[in-house]
Amino acid sequence: MINSQDVKNGVCIRMDGRLYFVVWFEHRKPGKGNTIMNVKFKDVVDGRVIERRFNIGEKLEDVRVERRPYQYLYKEGEEYIFMNQETYDQVPIAHDLITGVEFLKEGFVCDVVVDSSTETILFAELPTKVELKITYTEPGLKGDTATNTMKPATVETGAEVRVPLFINEGETIRIDTRDGSYCERVK
């Protein structure tokens, strides 16, 4: 159990039979009355964000979570098979539990968040930025660097990304996996 005033960003709480991560919190002392805590939680399963208010001293059930490195091996049906980097155990992870799954390539090492008391996998996160090779895009024209216009490009995982006009097929680019945006060309 954890006191409401000890809540910080990244803490995992079990409330109403569901798991939530704290994404924002604020101590508030109104003119009259007790200090209260405003907290925004993100649901681990569906990603919804909810806001709750607690009095100071209320007890919340905290959940111990661990981030472990897992390497992506292959896809089997709708599940993705990962290998624990420490124990070499292979575990399947469902498609909807992986953030940035459209940029997942064999051999990538991801952070898998595990409830350490029950050893259940909560979700898997790709690194913030990944490097992928472009398999198809319209040819770029020399001198198309002055404007900020973008064109569609397909990367080796099959995902489509918007890239600047000067990027050509066969080049490697860095992509932000949180929103799928182009970051830079890799030399």
ABEGO torsion letter per residue (X at the ends): XBBAAABBBGBBBBBGGBBBBBABBBBBBBABEBBBBBBBBBBAAAGBBBBBBBBBGBBBBBBBBBBBBBBBABBBEABBBBBBAAAGBBBBBBAAABBGAAABBBGBBBBBBBBAAAGBBABBBBBABBBBBBABBBBBBBGAAABABBBBBBBAAGBBBBBBAABBBGBBBBBBAAAGBBABBBX
